[in-house]
Amino acid sequence: MNGRVVRNPVVIGDCRFESRFFSNRWRLVQRDAVIAELRRMPSRHMTMLHLPDQQPVELRPARWGTVIAADPDGNERGRIERQSWWGRRWEISGSGFACALTSDPLPRRWTLRFGTEPVARLSGTPWSYNQLAVHTDVAVPVTALALAWHVLARPWEAAAAPGALIPVRRESFRIISDHG
């Protein structure tokens, strides 16, 4: 630990992730103020999260069904891990927060829960997640929202860590005896 205090900005109320169609640049906006900017790098399966007055945070797949948020020093700021086979339930955790992201019955509707209590709702448009509306009832860290956005708007990138789809080759073993 480097002893540096990292401030985790939070969102309360309504905000939205927005992007032009086919753009690799996204913004998290609340009341016309830009809270964070995100820049996708599809060839590397990652996104750079830029928060005001802070070092950028890299969102990248760590293994199948896991995305981590790490600062340039390699310190993990948060992670999201798939909890269901179909990707309808995720767990988000980090320094000072832990919540669940679960799919609602309606298409493109998700809920963030602290324990069993719903604290935020995320909803895309009927056809895409290019506009992702967010409403929070309590303070939710921007890092948690960015990780949720990453697995909702770019699910193939979240699952496709380089080499993640290639089966692990098991070493064949042989029995070695003391008798030669």
N, C-alpha and C positions, 0 to 999 in steps of 0.2 A: 504494500500500500504506500502511496507516495505522500500521504498526509494532506492532499489537496481536497477541499470540500467541493463536491459536484452538486450543483443546484439542479433539481429536477423540476422544470416548469410544468405547470398543471393547467388543465382546461376545466372550466365550470360553465354550464349552459350550452348554448348552440354554437356549433362551428361546422366547418365542412372541408373535406379534401376536394380539391378541384384541379382539373387538367383539361387541356384541349385534347380532342380525339387524336390518337396515335402519337402523343407527346411523351417524352421521357421526363418532363419536368412537372412537378406537382407542388401545390401549396396547401398548407393548413391555415384557413382563414377564419377569424372570429370578428364580427362587427367591422368588416372591411380592413382589419389589421392582420398582417401576415404573421402568424405565430411561428411557423416553421416552413422550410422549403425542402423538398425531396427531389433528388436527381437519380433516376434509374440508370443502371449500367447493365442492360440485358445480357450482353456477352459474358459478363462476369457473375451473373445471377445475384446482383447486389444493388443496394440503394444507399446513397449518402443522405443522411438527415442533417440539415443545417439549422441549428437553433441560434437565436440572437445572442451575441456575446459569449459564445461557447465554441469549443472545438467541434468539428463535425463528428457525427456518429455513423458508423458503418453498419447497415443491416445486411447480414449475409447468412446463407444456409450453413449450418454446422454439420448436419447429417440429415438423413431422411426424416422429414417432419419436424425439424427444429431450425429456427432462425434466431440468431443472436444479434444484439446491438452492442457494439464495442467501440470505444474511443480510439484515437490514433495510437495510444500507448498499449493497446490490447486489453485494457480493463473492460470487463463485461458490465454493461449498464442495464441489460435486461435480456430476456429471452422469451420465446413463445414455442410451445411444444404441442404437437398434435396428440389428442387424447382419444380420438375415435378413428376407426378405419376409413370412413368416408370423409373425414375432415370437417365434421359438423360440430366438433367440440375441441377447444384449444385451452391451454393453460398459459397465462402470461405472468411472469415474475421478474423481479428486479430488486434493487436496493430500495427498501421502503414500500414496496407494493407487491401484491399478488392478486390475480383475479382470473376468472374463467370467461372465455368468449364462446358463446353457444349460438347455434343457428335457431332462428324462430321458424314456425311453420310457414309463414309467408316467404316467397322467394326474395332473396337479396336483403333480408332483414336479420340482424344479429343483436345479441344482448351481451353486455359486459356485466359480470356479477362479482360482487365481493361476498364470498360465502354463498348463501342462497338468495341474497338480495340483489335484484337488478339495479344497477347504478348508471348505466349508459345504454343508449340504443344507437345502432349504426344501420343506415339504410342506403342502398344504392338505387339507381334508377331501374325501371323495369328491364332494360337491356344491357346495362353495364355498371361498372363501379367508377366510371370517369368522374362522376359527381357522387361523393360519399358523404351524406349528411350524418352528423353526430350530435346527440343531445346527452349531456351528462347531468345527473342530479347532485353529484358530489365531485370533489376535485379528483381528476384522473390525470396521471402523468402523460405528457406528450409522447414520451418514449413508448408507453403502453399502447397509445392510440396508433403510433407509427407502426409498431409491430403488428397490430391488428389489421391496419391498412395493407401491410405487405402481404399477409397471407390471404386477404380477401381479394384485393385488386390484382395480385400477381401470384396465384396459387401454384402455378407450374414452376416459378422461380423459387418459391419457398420450399418446394419439395425436391427440387433438382440441384442439390449440391453437386458440384463437379464430381463425377464418379459414384454418386449415390445410387444410380439405377443399375450399376454393374454389380452382380453378385460377388460376395467376398469369396475368394478362392481359398479353400481349406487345404492345409498341408496334409498330404497323406502321411499316415504314421505307420511305423513298423515296430514290432515288438523286438526289443533287444534283450537278450538273455545274458546272464553271467557265464553261461557255458559255451559261448562262442557261437 
